[in-house]
Amino acid sequence: MNKIKIGNFDVYGLTDGTFLLDGGAMFGVVPKVLWERKMPADSRNRILLSLNSILIDTGKDRILVETGIGNKLTEKFIDIYGVNREPDLIKSLNKCGFKAEDINFVINTHLHFDHCGGNTFKDKNGVIKPTFSNAKYIIQKGEWEHALSPNERDRASYLKENFLPIMEFNQLEFVDGGKEIIPGIKVEIVSGHTKYHQCVFVTSGENTLVFLGDLIPTTNHINLPYIMSYDLYPLETLENKKKILKKASEEGWILSFNHDPKHFFGKVELKEDKFEFSPI
């Protein structure tokens, strides 16, 4: 179990398993000879990535950030992306002593299938329903609108069965820009990967944790030029990486990584114009 304290809050690192994505796409303009030292590729040029989530228990509320890839997958999809959901998100949640119905809020950084697939599930009658029946799902209004009408470049990343049922079951709560969801937990738009991608900031006492989403998907993306080809606005990713990492280094923030297969949490320190990672 991965668990840390942020002031008075307990923060758990959860997983929905692993999947594989093209290494070149994950590292953009960085040559394979460099990135493969950090994350070796398989025979299909795919690298192993985790489907990480965090659970924040404030003592009053339980907030889940990201829901992984979910169980509504075809065999073809599982083969293409090498999905291995063992353990899955619900098992991971149960291991920490919680059930799906204990969750009050679900926050999606954005609506790509590997971040919100577990928002919903297919019941024994084939009806797709929200997985977390007592939760409000917090989604940026702009991200929702784009997900409903994506362009040709990112259409395959948005699967409507992962998010439309949330509205149908009246569990959707839009935010439009930065907002405090409950005391100590806020979302801010941090664009780059998508225009309305949001990061989650958790503050209690003197401690702050930032869930990075796809701004910095793994610890191997801390190096500033390491930016995914999937990012729609890579120069915005670059500028936002600089800002977040600078603040994290100066103020001792804990960072939480969405796709790192080894590390849920860590810190960065600026040394000789380069950010260095240390795990927690």
N, C-alpha and C positions, 0 to 999 in steps of 0.2 A: 504494500500500500504506500503510495506517495502522498504524504500529508505534511503541510507546513502551517505555521501560524502567521497571520497578518494582523497584528494587534490583537483584538478580541475575536477575530474571525478564524475559523478553520477552513483551509483550502485543500481540497483533495484533487490529485491528478488521476483522471479516469481515461479509459481507452475503449474504443470500438474496434480494436484490432489494427491491422496493417493493410496497406495496398501498395501498388507499384505504379510509378509514373516515369515517363521518359526523362532520363537524366539531363539531356540537352535542353529540353523545355524547362526543366527546373532551375537551370543555371544560366540560361540566356546566352549572352555573348562570351561567357567564360569558356575557354577551351576544355574539351574533355580531359586532356592530359593533366589539367589542374584539378577539376572537380572530382574526377574519379579516384584521386588519392583520398578524398574525404568520404565519398559515398560510392563504393564500387557498383558497377552496372551488371545486369544479367545478360544473357545471350540476346535478349530483345531490347537492350539498351535501357532497361528500366531499373530504377533505384527503389530501395525499400523506404517507405514513409509510414509513420504512425498516424492514427486517427485519434488525436488527443482532445480531451475535454477537461474542464475543471468544474468542480462543484464548490460553491462558497456557502458555508453554513454560518450565518450571523448569530445563531442562537434563537432567532425569531423567524427568519426567512431562509430558504434554500434556493440558490440561484445556479442554474446549470448553463455553462457557456459552451456552445457547440454540441451537436448531437451525432457526429460521425456520419457514416455512410448508410446505415440502416439495413433492413432485411428484405427490401422489396426489389431484389436484384435478379436479373436473368443470368443464365449460365454463360451466355456470351459476354455479358458485362463483367462477370466474375473472372473470366479467363483473360479478357483484355487488360483489366486492372489488377489481376493477381490478388483479389480480395481474400483476406483471412480474418474473419471476425471471431477470433478466439483468444481472449474472452471478448464478448461484446459489451456494449455500453451498459445494458441493464445488469448483466452479471457483475460488471465492475462497480456499478452503483450499489448493488446488493452487498458486495464484499465490504463496502464502507458502512453498511448498516442502514441503507436507505432504500426506499421503493420509488417507483415512477410517480406514484400519487403524492409523494412527499414534496415534490418540486413545485415551488410557487412561481418562479420565473424561468424562462428559457431565453437566452440571448444568442442570436446568430450573428457572427461578424459579417456574413454575406450569405447568399443563397445558392452557392455552388453545391453540387451533389455530395461532396465529401465533407461538408460542414453542416448540412441540415437534413441529411438523409434519414436520420433517426428522429426527426420531428414527428413523423407519422409511422404507422404500421398497418399491415393488412390483417384484419381479424379472420376468424375461421370461416366466415361467410363471404370473404373477399372484399369487405368494406374497408376502405382506408380511413383511419381515424388518427387524431392526435395521440401520440404516445404518452404524453404527460397531461393527464386529464384535468388536473387542478391548476395548471400553469397558464400564465399569460406569456405569449411569445413576443419578444421585443425585436422588432425589425425596422431598419431605416426605410422610410417611405419611398425614397428615391431608388433604393435597391429593389424593393418590391415591384415598383413600376417597370424597372428595367428587366427584371426577371420574367414579367408577363409578356414583354415584347423585346426579347434579346435580338442582337444582330447575328449575322452569319458567322462571325468570328467566335462568339462564345455561346451560341445556342445550345450546343451539346452539354454545357455545364449546368444548365437549368432544367430540372425535372419537376414539372408542376405538381406531381403527386406528393412531393416532399413539403409543399407549403400551401397549396390552395385549400386543403381540408382544414387548416388552422382558421382561415376566415369563415369557412362554412360552419364550423363548430363554435364560432364567436369567441375564439381565444387569442385573436391577433391584437397587438397593441403597436401602433406605429409611433416612431419617433422621427423627428425632422431636425437632424443636427445633434449637437451635444445635449445630453440630458442626464440628470441624476435619477436613477431608477428607484433606489431606496437609499437612505443615508449611508454613505461610504462606497457606493457602487455607481459609477457613471459610465456612459458611452460617449465616445467622440468619433466623428468622421475622420478617418485617416486614409485618404484616397491613394490610389496608385494601382493596386490590384484590380479593384473596380472603383468607379467614381464615388460610390457611397459605402465603401468598406468601412466598418467601424471597429475600433479597439475598445477593450473593456479595462477600466481603471478601478482598482480595489484599494481603498485607503482606510486604515483603522489605526488609531494611535499615531505613532511616528513612522509606520510602515506603509509602503505602496507596492502593489503588484500590478503589472500590465500584461493582459492577455493579448498577444500580438496578432493573432489570426494569420492571414497570409501576407502581412507586411514583412515579417521575417519568419518564414515557415519553419526553419530548423536553425540550430546553432551554427551550421555551416554556411548560413546566409548572412551572418553578422558582417562579414567583409563587405564594404559598401558596394562594389561593382557586382556582387553576386545577387542578381535580380532575375526573377523568373520571366520566361518568354510569355507566360500566361497573363502577365500584368498588362492591363489596357493602357495605363499611363505610367510607364517606367520612370520617367524623370520625376514625377510626383512621388513615386515609391522612394526614389533616391533621397529627395529632400526630407521626406517624413522619417526615413530611417536615420538620417543625420540628427534630426531634432530629438527623436525618441531616445536614441542611444546616448546622445550627449547628456540629456536630462537624467537618464538611468545611471550613467557613470557618475555624474556630479552628486546626485541625491540618493544613491544606493538603492534604487528601485530593484525589485525582483521581477524578472521577465519570465513569462510562461509561453512555451513554444507549441504550436498547433500540430506540427508534423514531425517533430524530432523523435527518432526511434529509441534514443538513449536518455534524453533529458526532458523532464517536464519543466523544471525551474532552474534559474541561474541568474548570475549578475554579470555585468560587463565593467571593464575598467579601461580607460584611455591611456595607452602607453605608446609614446613616440608616434603620434598621429594614427594609431591603429587600435581598434577596440578588441580587447581580449576577453574571452568568456571563461567564467569559472562556475562549475555546477553547484547546485544545492541538493 
